[in-house]
Amino acid sequence: MPPIERDEKKVAYKRGKRRVAAKQPSPAQCLELLSRSNLHGVLCRNAVWLACTRQLAYFLERVCLGRRAAPEAAAGVPVFVNALGAAGASSGARDAETRPVVVRLSPEEAFYMAHRMDCLTVHGVERGVPPGEAVPDPGRAGGETRGAPEGEDRTWLMRLSRTELWRALARLGAENPERKENPGSFGGGFVARYAAHAHFRNQGWLPRSGLQYGADFVLYRNHPSLVHSDFCVVLAPEAGAGGDLNARDAGETAPTPPRARLGLRKWTEVQAASRLCVQVNKGLISASVTFSEPADASTPACLRSIAVEETEVRRFNPERNKAA
């Protein structure tokens, strides 16, 4: 995998975008400003939601973290209003004067901000009476009560630790519908996707979803409005010692999960993916995610045992490879 090019003169900008990029902060500068912030999000509907000022939404968009959503998309989610910097967050995203921007973070983006950047606190939505609060007695009010007992319909936010957030994101179950009976396993998708996402960001790339190209990620050197993506990434997680996230709670030893049904499994798939990448002028990367040693996938500490190796796949070109 080639390292990210630091020389701006060699970056292939879109037509007329080099001067535009020179007037905007670089991705590294945006990440530095975001890392100094104190943001709060809410885990709901398989994603983490934030209400942001326009300035904060701009910086998040510049580094490909989250996607803007219509305010109606977050209806019913008790989101926080966040601002750039350490000012903290406040509730009440429906303030008509500020008109906050709603941003939806994917599981791997949310955990990267919470774990690597240490700038995001995620809260889970709980129902019922908060711990330590007295349960209301309907008999004291007098008369007949109708419907559910008071307090059962209440919702409140519980701050999630990093381990709790890790387990909650791994259990979403949307990453690997082929294995619904064990969505928390290493092959479930989240662990592999987060490991690859963090790996490429640490190299300086800006990963985004590669769904439109049939890949897991596409890699940019700068914002997608300024440059084209250079590579499509297909994950190939292998069988490891991650086990089942539910096994630790049950006190059992989980069996080693079988090889995940992800990645390029047949030569026909390799051929199709490589031809598509040639058509859109991108390179194809097969990223193998493996455990270097036995580890417990129920905590983020397992990331220390995960290795990501890239293999660039190229089609054979007789004209390019013939002898001079």
C-alpha positions in Angstrom: 0.0 0.0 0.0 1.6 3.3 -1.0 1.8 5.9 1.8 -0.3 9.0 1.6 1.4 11.6 -0.6 2.4 14.6 1.5 3.5 16.7 -1.5 0.5 18.8 -2.5 2.0 19.3 -6.0 1.6 15.6 -6.7 -2.0 15.3 -5.5 -4.4 14.8 -8.5 -7.1 17.5 -7.8 -10.2 17.8 -9.8 -10.2 20.5 -12.5 -10.1 23.9 -10.9 -10.0 22.6 -7.3 -6.3 23.1 -6.4 -6.8 26.8 -5.6 -10.0 26.0 -3.7 -8.1 23.4 -1.6 -5.4 25.9 -0.9 -7.9 28.2 0.8 -9.4 25.5 3.0 -7.8 23.9 6.1 -6.1 20.6 5.4 -7.5 17.3 6.7 -4.8 17.2 9.3 -5.7 20.6 10.6 -9.4 19.7 10.8 -8.6 16.5 12.7 -6.5 18.5 15.2 -9.3 20.9 15.8 -11.9 18.1 16.2 -9.7 16.3 18.7 -9.8 19.3 21.0 -13.6 19.2 21.0 -16.0 17.7 23.6 -18.8 16.1 21.6 -21.8 14.1 22.6 -23.8 11.7 20.5 -26.7 9.3 20.9 -26.7 5.7 19.8 -30.0 4.9 18.1 -31.2 3.1 14.9 -27.8 1.4 14.2 -25.9 4.7 14.1 -24.7 7.6 16.3 -26.5 10.9 15.9 -25.2 14.4 16.6 -26.8 17.8 16.2 -24.0 20.2 15.2 -23.5 23.8 14.5 -22.7 24.6 10.9 -19.1 25.1 11.7 -18.7 21.8 13.4 -20.6 20.0 10.5 -18.2 21.6 8.1 -15.1 20.3 9.8 -16.6 16.8 10.2 -17.5 16.8 6.5 -14.0 17.9 5.5 -12.5 14.7 7.0 -15.3 12.4 5.9 -16.7 11.7 9.4 -20.4 11.2 9.2 -23.0 12.3 6.7 -25.5 15.1 7.0 -29.1 14.0 7.4 -32.5 15.8 7.2 -33.7 16.9 10.7 -36.7 14.7 10.2 -34.4 11.6 10.0 -33.6 12.1 13.7 -37.2 12.5 14.8 -37.6 10.9 18.2 -33.8 10.8 18.9 -32.8 13.0 21.9 -29.8 14.4 20.2 -27.3 16.9 21.7 -26.4 20.2 20.1 -22.6 20.2 19.7 -20.1 23.0 18.8 -16.5 22.9 17.7 -14.1 23.2 20.7 -14.4 22.3 24.3 -17.6 24.2 25.0 -19.5 20.9 25.5 -23.0 20.1 24.3 -26.5 21.1 25.2 -29.8 19.3 24.6 -32.6 20.7 22.5 -31.8 20.1 18.9 -35.1 21.7 17.8 -34.0 25.2 18.5 -35.4 27.2 15.6 -32.9 30.0 15.9 -29.7 28.0 15.7 -31.1 25.4 13.1 -28.5 22.7 14.0 -27.2 20.3 11.4 -28.0 16.6 12.0 -25.0 14.3 11.4 -25.2 10.6 11.3 -22.0 8.6 12.1 -21.5 5.0 11.1 -20.4 2.6 13.8 -16.7 2.6 12.8 -16.7 6.4 12.5 -18.3 6.8 15.9 -15.8 4.5 17.6 -12.9 6.1 15.9 -13.9 9.5 17.3 -14.5 8.0 20.7 -11.4 5.8 20.9 -8.7 7.2 18.7 -9.5 10.9 18.7 -11.0 10.9 22.2 -13.4 13.7 21.4 -16.8 11.9 21.4 -19.0 10.6 24.3 -21.8 8.3 23.2 -25.0 7.9 25.2 -27.5 5.0 24.9 -31.2 5.4 25.0 -32.8 3.6 27.9 -36.5 3.2 28.9 -38.0 3.1 32.4 -36.9 4.7 35.6 -33.2 5.7 35.9 -31.2 3.8 38.6 -31.3 5.4 42.0 -34.6 7.1 41.3 -37.6 6.0 43.3 -40.3 4.1 41.3 -43.5 6.1 41.4 -46.4 4.5 43.2 -49.6 4.9 41.2 -51.7 4.1 44.2 -50.7 7.4 45.9 -52.3 9.5 43.2 -55.7 8.0 44.0 -58.3 6.8 41.6 -57.9 4.3 38.8 -54.8 4.4 36.6 -55.0 3.8 32.8 -52.3 2.5 30.4 -48.8 1.7 31.4 -47.6 2.4 34.9 -45.9 5.8 35.3 -42.2 5.7 34.5 -42.3 2.8 32.0 -42.6 5.1 29.0 -39.9 7.4 30.1 -36.6 7.6 28.2 -33.3 8.6 29.6 -29.7 8.7 28.3 -27.0 6.5 29.8 -23.3 7.4 29.1 -21.5 4.4 27.6 -18.0 3.5 28.4 -15.7 2.6 25.6 -16.1 -1.1 26.2 -19.9 -0.8 26.4 -19.9 1.2 23.2 -17.7 -1.4 21.5 -20.1 -4.2 22.5 -23.2 -2.2 21.5 -21.8 -1.4 18.1 -20.7 -5.0 17.5 -24.2 -6.2 18.4 -26.0 -4.0 15.9 -26.3 -7.1 13.7 -26.5 -5.1 10.4 -22.9 -5.9 9.3 -23.4 -9.6 8.6 -27.0 -10.7 8.0 -25.7 -14.1 6.9 -24.9 -14.9 10.6 -27.8 -13.6 12.6 -27.4 -16.3 15.1 -24.1 -14.9 16.2 -23.8 -11.2 15.2 -21.2 -10.4 17.9 -18.5 -12.7 16.5 -15.3 -11.5 14.9 -16.7 -12.3 11.6 -19.7 -10.2 12.3 -18.2 -7.3 10.4 -17.8 -4.4 12.9 -14.4 -5.4 14.3 -12.9 -6.0 10.8 -14.4 -2.8 9.4 -13.3 -0.7 12.3 -9.7 -2.1 12.3 -9.4 -1.4 8.6 -11.0 2.1 9.0 -8.6 3.1 11.7 -5.6 1.6 9.8 -6.2 3.7 6.7 -6.9 6.8 8.7 -3.7 6.4 10.6 -1.9 6.4 7.2 -3.5 9.7 6.3 -6.3 8.5 4.0 -9.9 9.5 4.3 -12.1 6.4 4.0 -15.7 6.5 3.0 -18.2 3.8 2.2 -17.5 2.1 -1.1 -21.0 0.8 -1.6 -21.4 2.5 -5.0 -18.4 0.5 -6.3 -19.2 -2.8 -4.7 -16.4 -2.3 -2.1 -16.2 -1.8 1.6 -14.3 1.5 1.4 -12.9 4.1 -1.0 -9.9 6.1 -0.1 -9.4 9.8 -0.6 -6.4 12.0 -0.1 -8.6 15.0 0.5 -12.3 15.9 0.5 -14.3 14.1 -2.2 -15.4 17.4 -3.7 -11.7 18.3 -4.3 -10.1 15.0 -5.4 -11.2 11.6 -6.8 -10.7 8.5 -4.7 -7.5 6.6 -5.4 -8.4 3.1 -4.2 -11.4 0.8 -3.6 -10.8 -1.5 -0.6 -12.4 -4.9 -0.2 -12.0 -6.5 3.3 -11.0 -10.1 3.6 -11.2 -10.9 7.4 -9.9 -14.3 8.3 -10.8 -16.7 11.0 -9.3 -15.6 14.3 -9.6 -16.1 18.0 -12.1 -13.4 18.6 -14.9 -15.6 19.6 -18.4 -14.6 20.5 -19.0 -11.3 22.3 -21.8 -13.0 24.4 -19.5 -15.8 25.7 -17.9 -13.6 28.3 -21.2 -12.8 29.9 -22.2 -16.4 29.9 -18.9 -17.6 31.3 -18.4 -20.0 28.4 -15.6 -20.5 25.9 -16.8 -19.6 22.5 -15.8 -21.7 19.5 -13.6 -20.1 16.9 -15.8 -18.6 14.2 -15.5 -19.9 10.6 -14.0 -17.8 7.9 -16.3 -14.8 7.2 -18.1 -14.7 3.9 -16.5 -11.4 3.0 -13.9 -10.3 0.5 -13.1 -11.6 -2.9 -13.8 -15.4 -2.6 -13.7 -16.4 -6.3 -11.6 -15.5 -9.3 -14.7 -14.3 -11.0 -15.2 -11.8 -8.2 -11.6 -10.6 -8.5 -12.0 -10.2 -12.2 -15.3 -8.3 -11.9 -13.9 -6.0 -9.1 -10.6 -5.3 -11.0 -12.4 -4.5 -14.3 -14.7 -2.1 -12.5 -11.8 -0.3 -10.8 -10.1 0.0 -14.2 -13.3 1.6 -15.6 -13.4 4.2 -12.9 -9.6 4.8 -12.8 -9.0 3.4 -9.3 -6.7 0.8 -7.7 -8.1 -2.3 -6.0 -6.9 -3.2 -2.5 -7.7 -6.4 -0.8 -7.2 -5.8 3.0 -6.7 -8.9 5.1 -7.7 -8.4 8.8 -6.2 -11.1 11.1 -5.5 -11.7 14.7 -1.7 -12.0 15.4 -2.5 -13.8 18.7 -5.5 -15.0 20.7 -7.6 -12.1 21.9 -11.0 -11.4 23.4 -13.1 -9.5 20.9 -15.5 -8.4 23.6 -13.3 -5.4 24.4 -11.4 -2.9 22.3 -8.2 -4.2 23.8 -8.3 -6.9 21.1 -7.2 -4.2 18.6 -3.7 -4.5 19.8 -3.7 -8.1 18.4 -5.2 -7.2 15.0 -3.1 -6.8 11.9 -4.2 -5.3 8.6 -2.3 -6.2 5.5 -3.0 -4.8 2.1 -2.6 -6.5 -1.3 -3.0 -4.4 -4.5 -4.7 -6.3 -7.2 -3.8 -5.4 -10.8 -5.0 -6.7 -14.1 -2.2 -8.1 -16.4 -1.6 -5.7 -19.3 0.5 -7.2 -22.1 1.4 -3.8 -23.6 2.6 -2.5 -20.3 4.5 -5.6 -19.2 6.1 -6.7 -22.5 9.9 -6.6 -22.7 11.4 -3.5 -24.3 
